[in-house]
Amino acid sequence: MKPNLHKLVGKSLVVLLFCLFLHSSSRAQALLFGEKVKWEVGFNFGPSFFMGDLGGNSGKGTNNLKDINFEFTKFMKGAFVTMYPKNWIGIRLAGDYTYLEGDDAIINTTGIDELWRKQRNLDFKTTILEGYLAIELFPTMLFSRNSEYEPRLRPYVMGGVGVFHFNPQGSLTDAAGNKTWYYLHPLRLEGQGMPEYPASKPYKLTQMNIPFGGGLKFFMSDRINVSLEFLYRKTFTDYIDDVSQRYIDVNYYNKYLTPQEANLAYRLSDKAKGIIWPGMTRYPAGSQRGDLKDYDTYFSLVMKAGIRLGPIYESAFAKRAARQTRCPSVY
């Protein structure tokens, strides 16, 4: 990502929402779809999961669901504001905060493929702060626009664009078993930005992602609703866990880093345990360290609670009519 792209995206999202708000205030009856816009605010919470190079389960390491380590399930929390020009479409602006973590040491060793990763013995953790703009679509509402009632349970799909910030840390454990965490980005463990490793590019800590997923929304009343939502984030980086390519010649740490940084880089870049090769302490330069085939990613499964703002109906008659014609069953 270009240095200022994430700032431009963030400002664009704010400007877009502000413009829509102003337009809805002055011409609410004609905004986008010719009807009065409804607004909803709320919060969400639930588990989040990481899929990347570190950790995993039986077989070769992948970024598939089979390699989710439920031991590292983290708690995501966030808030959102959504604009509904029609009852079948919404425009959501949201922000979330969570942690991600991975560790080769927890891998179950039932075969040689897992042993390679367990022998690598790397770990990481990071916080994630994200913001995104997304479109919600409610198919059952779209296909029943001429219906006289609105169902309480409404499935939906969604997708959008966002930015997220991360900053991976790796750990060192002393002789007494005390673990200390260090930020990995400035240590350039895979030679990022070093002329000797042109394929290893420096990575930005703030990048774009594409969130998409869906859920089920249930209206407990005309104003309050709850949802269960699955949201997957497609990213464009393999460095959320700071592992992607190959081990480098450790002499370059002394060339490009301060003595203190070089010492940390030497120790954090390679923490191999001699499982397959007894007695080994480090991998030779050029050995595979990560997997370039797949980008890192994360996803969440959250509960959402929303509150509709302002008047729900344009008149008392419309309110009574809606309650009388609402179908109690799932549409």
C-alpha positions as CSV (number, residue, x, y, z in Angstrom):
1,M,0.0,0.0,0.0
2,K,1.3,3.5,-0.7
3,P,2.2,5.4,2.4
4,N,-0.8,7.7,2.5
5,L,-3.4,5.4,1.0
6,H,-4.9,4.2,4.3
7,K,-5.3,7.8,5.4
8,L,-7.0,8.7,2.1
9,V,-9.4,5.7,2.5
10,G,-10.2,6.6,6.1
11,K,-10.9,10.2,5.2
12,S,-13.0,9.2,2.3
13,L,-15.2,7.0,4.5
14,V,-15.8,9.8,6.9
15,V,-16.5,12.3,4.2
16,L,-18.9,10.0,2.4
17,L,-20.9,9.3,5.6
18,F,-21.0,13.0,6.5
19,C,-22.2,13.9,3.0
20,L,-25.0,11.3,3.2
21,F,-26.0,12.6,6.6
22,L,-26.3,16.2,5.4
23,H,-28.2,15.1,2.3
24,S,-30.6,13.0,4.4
25,S,-31.3,16.0,6.7
26,S,-32.1,18.4,3.9
27,R,-33.8,16.0,1.5
28,A,-34.7,13.0,3.6
29,Q,-37.7,12.1,1.4
30,A,-35.7,11.9,-1.8
31,L,-32.4,10.5,-0.6
32,L,-31.1,7.7,-2.9
33,F,-34.4,5.8,-3.1
34,G,-37.1,8.4,-2.5
35,E,-38.0,7.4,1.0
36,K,-37.1,8.7,4.5
37,V,-33.8,7.3,5.7
38,K,-33.6,5.3,8.9
39,W,-30.6,5.2,11.1
40,E,-29.3,2.5,13.5
41,V,-26.5,2.4,16.0
42,G,-25.2,-0.5,18.0
43,F,-22.3,-2.6,19.2
44,N,-21.0,-6.1,18.6
45,F,-18.9,-8.7,20.5
46,G,-17.7,-12.2,19.9
47,P,-14.8,-14.5,19.1
48,S,-12.2,-13.8,16.4
49,F,-9.7,-16.2,14.8
50,F,-6.4,-16.0,13.0
51,M,-5.3,-18.0,10.0
52,G,-1.6,-17.6,8.9
53,D,1.8,-19.2,9.0
54,L,2.1,-20.0,12.7
55,G,0.3,-22.7,14.6
56,G,-2.2,-25.0,12.9
57,N,-3.2,-28.6,13.2
58,S,-2.6,-32.0,11.6
59,G,-1.2,-32.2,8.1
60,K,0.5,-29.5,6.1
61,G,-0.1,-26.0,7.3
62,T,-2.8,-24.1,5.4
63,N,-4.9,-21.0,5.8
64,N,-8.1,-23.1,5.9
65,L,-10.5,-23.7,8.7
66,K,-8.8,-27.0,9.6
67,D,-5.9,-25.0,11.0
68,I,-7.8,-22.8,13.4
69,N,-6.3,-23.1,16.9
70,F,-9.3,-22.6,19.2
71,E,-6.8,-22.2,22.1
72,F,-6.1,-18.8,20.7
73,T,-9.7,-17.6,20.3
74,K,-9.8,-13.9,21.1
75,F,-12.6,-11.5,21.9
76,M,-13.6,-8.9,19.3
77,K,-15.6,-5.8,20.3
78,G,-16.8,-2.9,18.2
79,A,-19.5,-0.4,17.3
80,F,-21.3,0.6,14.2
81,V,-23.7,3.1,12.6
82,T,-25.9,2.0,9.7
83,M,-28.0,4.0,7.3
84,Y,-31.1,2.3,5.7
85,P,-32.4,4.2,2.6
86,K,-34.7,1.2,2.1
87,N,-35.6,-1.8,4.2
88,W,-33.6,-4.1,1.9
89,I,-30.3,-2.2,1.9
90,G,-28.0,-0.7,4.5
91,I,-24.8,1.3,4.4
92,R,-22.7,0.5,7.5
93,L,-19.7,2.3,9.0
94,A,-18.0,0.3,11.7
95,G,-14.9,-0.1,13.9
96,D,-13.6,-3.2,15.7
97,Y,-10.8,-4.1,18.1
98,T,-9.4,-7.5,18.8
99,Y,-6.2,-9.6,19.4
100,L,-4.7,-12.3,17.2
101,E,-2.1,-14.9,18.2
102,G,-0.3,-18.0,16.9
103,D,2.3,-20.4,18.2
104,D,4.0,-23.4,16.6
105,A,4.6,-25.0,20.1
106,I,0.9,-26.0,20.5
107,I,0.8,-28.1,17.3
108,N,-0.2,-31.7,17.8
109,T,2.6,-33.9,16.4
110,T,0.9,-36.8,14.7
111,G,3.0,-36.7,11.5
112,I,6.1,-35.3,9.9
113,D,4.3,-32.3,8.4
114,E,3.4,-31.0,11.8
115,L,6.9,-31.7,13.2
116,W,8.5,-29.3,10.7
117,R,6.3,-26.5,12.0
118,K,6.8,-27.5,15.6
119,Q,10.6,-27.6,15.1
120,R,10.4,-24.0,13.7
121,N,9.1,-23.0,17.2
122,L,8.0,-19.4,16.3
123,D,5.2,-17.4,17.9
124,F,3.5,-14.0,17.6
125,K,0.7,-11.8,19.0
126,T,-0.8,-8.5,17.8
127,T,-3.7,-6.2,18.4
128,I,-6.0,-5.4,15.5
129,L,-7.8,-2.1,15.1
130,E,-10.0,-1.9,12.0
131,G,-12.6,0.3,10.4
132,Y,-14.7,-0.4,7.3
133,L,-17.6,0.8,5.1
134,A,-19.9,-2.0,3.9
135,I,-23.2,-2.6,2.1
136,E,-25.8,-4.8,3.7
137,L,-28.4,-6.6,1.5
138,F,-31.5,-8.3,2.8
139,P,-32.7,-10.7,0.0
140,T,-36.1,-11.5,1.6
141,M,-36.9,-7.8,1.9
142,L,-35.8,-7.1,-1.6
143,F,-38.0,-9.8,-3.1
144,S,-41.0,-8.8,-1.0
145,R,-41.0,-5.1,-1.5
146,N,-44.7,-5.0,-2.3
147,S,-45.6,-7.1,0.8
148,E,-47.9,-5.7,3.5
149,Y,-45.8,-7.0,6.4
150,E,-42.1,-7.2,7.3
151,P,-40.7,-10.4,8.9
152,R,-38.9,-10.2,12.2
153,L,-36.1,-12.6,11.1
154,R,-34.1,-11.3,8.1
155,P,-31.0,-13.0,6.6
156,Y,-28.5,-10.7,5.0
157,V,-25.2,-10.7,3.1
158,M,-22.6,-7.9,3.2
159,G,-19.3,-6.7,1.8
160,G,-17.2,-3.7,1.8
161,V,-13.7,-2.1,2.1
162,G,-11.7,-1.3,5.2
163,V,-8.4,-0.5,6.8
164,F,-6.7,-2.3,9.7
165,H,-3.7,-1.7,11.9
166,F,-1.5,-4.4,13.3
167,N,2.0,-4.6,15.0
168,P,3.3,-8.1,15.6
169,Q,5.4,-9.2,18.6
170,G,7.5,-12.3,19.2
171,S,8.6,-13.7,22.5
172,L,11.9,-14.8,24.1
173,T,11.8,-17.0,27.2
174,D,14.6,-16.8,29.8
175,A,16.1,-19.6,31.8
176,A,13.6,-19.1,34.6
177,G,10.7,-19.5,32.1
178,N,9.8,-15.8,32.0
179,K,8.5,-14.7,28.6
180,T,9.2,-11.2,27.2
181,W,7.5,-9.8,24.0
182,Y,9.3,-7.6,21.4
183,Y,8.0,-5.8,18.4
184,L,9.2,-7.5,15.2
185,H,8.5,-5.0,12.5
186,P,11.7,-2.8,13.1
187,L,13.9,-5.9,13.3
188,R,13.5,-6.8,9.6
189,L,13.8,-10.5,10.4
190,E,13.4,-11.7,6.8
191,G,15.6,-9.0,5.3
192,Q,12.9,-6.5,4.5
193,G,14.4,-3.6,2.7
194,M,17.9,-5.0,2.6
195,P,19.5,-4.9,-0.9
196,E,20.7,-8.4,-0.5
197,Y,17.0,-9.6,-0.4
198,P,15.1,-7.7,-3.1
199,A,12.2,-10.1,-2.9
200,S,11.6,-9.2,0.8
201,K,9.8,-5.9,0.7
202,P,9.1,-3.7,3.8
203,Y,5.5,-4.0,4.9
204,K,3.1,-1.4,6.2
205,L,1.5,-1.8,9.6
206,T,-1.7,-0.2,8.3
207,Q,-3.3,-1.9,5.3
208,M,-6.5,-2.4,3.4
209,N,-8.8,-5.4,3.8
210,I,-12.0,-6.6,2.2
211,P,-14.6,-7.7,4.8
212,F,-17.4,-9.9,3.6
213,G,-19.9,-12.3,5.1
214,G,-23.5,-12.4,6.3
215,G,-25.8,-13.1,9.2
216,L,-29.3,-13.3,10.6
217,K,-31.0,-10.3,12.0
218,F,-34.0,-10.5,14.4
219,F,-36.2,-7.6,15.4
220,M,-37.2,-8.0,19.0
221,S,-39.3,-4.9,18.7
222,D,-39.8,-2.1,16.2
223,R,-36.7,-0.3,17.6
224,I,-34.4,-3.0,19.0
225,N,-32.8,-5.9,17.1
226,V,-30.1,-8.5,17.5
227,S,-27.9,-10.3,14.9
228,L,-25.5,-13.2,14.6
229,E,-22.9,-12.3,12.0
230,F,-19.9,-14.1,10.3
231,L,-17.4,-11.7,8.8
232,Y,-14.2,-12.8,7.0
233,R,-11.4,-10.3,6.2
234,K,-9.4,-10.8,3.0
235,T,-6.1,-9.1,3.5
236,F,-3.2,-8.3,1.1
237,T,-0.3,-9.0,3.5
238,D,1.5,-12.2,4.6
239,Y,3.1,-10.4,7.6
240,I,0.4,-10.2,10.3
241,D,2.5,-12.8,12.1
242,D,5.8,-11.4,10.6
243,V,6.5,-14.8,8.9
244,S,6.4,-15.2,5.2
245,Q,9.6,-16.1,3.3
246,R,13.0,-17.6,4.2
247,Y,15.7,-17.4,6.8
248,I,18.4,-14.9,6.0
249,D,22.2,-14.7,6.6
250,V,22.3,-13.4,10.2
251,N,25.4,-11.3,9.5
252,Y,23.2,-8.7,7.8
253,Y,21.5,-7.9,11.0
254,N,24.8,-6.5,12.2
255,K,25.1,-4.5,9.0
256,Y,21.7,-2.8,9.0
257,L,20.6,-2.8,12.7
258,T,21.9,-1.3,15.9
259,P,23.9,-3.8,18.1
260,Q,20.9,-4.2,20.4
261,E,18.4,-4.7,17.5
262,A,20.8,-7.1,15.8
263,N,21.0,-9.3,19.0
264,L,17.2,-9.4,19.3
265,A,16.8,-10.1,15.6
266,Y,19.3,-13.0,15.8
267,R,17.4,-14.6,18.7
268,L,13.8,-13.9,17.5
269,S,14.3,-14.8,13.8
270,D,15.1,-18.5,14.5
271,K,14.1,-20.3,17.7
272,A,14.4,-23.8,16.2
273,K,14.2,-26.9,18.5
274,G,16.0,-30.0,17.3
275,I,13.0,-32.4,16.9
276,I,13.5,-33.8,13.4
277,W,17.2,-33.0,13.5
278,P,18.4,-33.6,17.1
279,G,21.0,-31.1,18.2
280,M,20.1,-28.4,15.7
281,T,19.8,-24.8,17.0
282,R,19.3,-22.8,13.8
283,Y,18.2,-23.2,10.2
284,P,20.7,-22.5,7.4
285,A,20.3,-19.3,5.5
286,G,17.8,-19.7,2.6
287,S,15.7,-22.4,4.4
288,Q,12.0,-22.0,4.2
289,R,10.6,-20.0,7.1
290,G,7.0,-19.2,5.9
291,D,4.6,-19.9,3.1
292,L,4.2,-17.3,0.4
293,K,1.2,-19.0,-1.3
294,D,-1.4,-17.5,1.0
295,Y,-1.9,-14.2,2.7
296,D,-2.7,-14.1,6.4
297,T,-6.3,-13.5,7.3
298,Y,-8.7,-13.4,10.2
299,F,-12.5,-13.6,10.8
300,S,-15.1,-13.2,13.5
301,L,-18.4,-14.6,14.6
302,V,-20.2,-11.9,16.6
303,M,-23.4,-10.9,18.2
304,K,-24.7,-7.5,17.3
305,A,-27.3,-5.4,19.1
306,G,-28.8,-2.4,17.2
307,I,-31.2,0.4,18.1
308,R,-33.1,2.3,15.5
309,L,-33.0,6.1,15.9
310,G,-35.8,8.6,15.3
311,P,-39.4,7.8,14.4
312,I,-39.9,4.3,13.1
313,Y,-43.2,5.1,11.4
314,E,-44.4,8.2,9.7
315,S,-47.8,8.2,11.5
316,A,-49.7,6.4,14.3
317,F,-51.9,4.8,11.6
318,A,-48.8,3.4,9.8
319,K,-47.6,2.0,13.1
320,R,-50.9,0.2,13.9
321,A,-51.1,-1.1,10.3
322,A,-47.6,-2.5,10.5
323,R,-48.3,-4.3,13.8
324,Q,-51.6,-5.8,12.5
325,T,-50.1,-7.1,9.3
326,R,-46.8,-8.3,10.6
327,C,-46.4,-12.1,10.1
328,P,-45.1,-13.8,13.3
329,S,-43.3,-16.5,11.3
330,V,-40.1,-16.5,9.4
331,Y,-40.5,-15.2,5.9
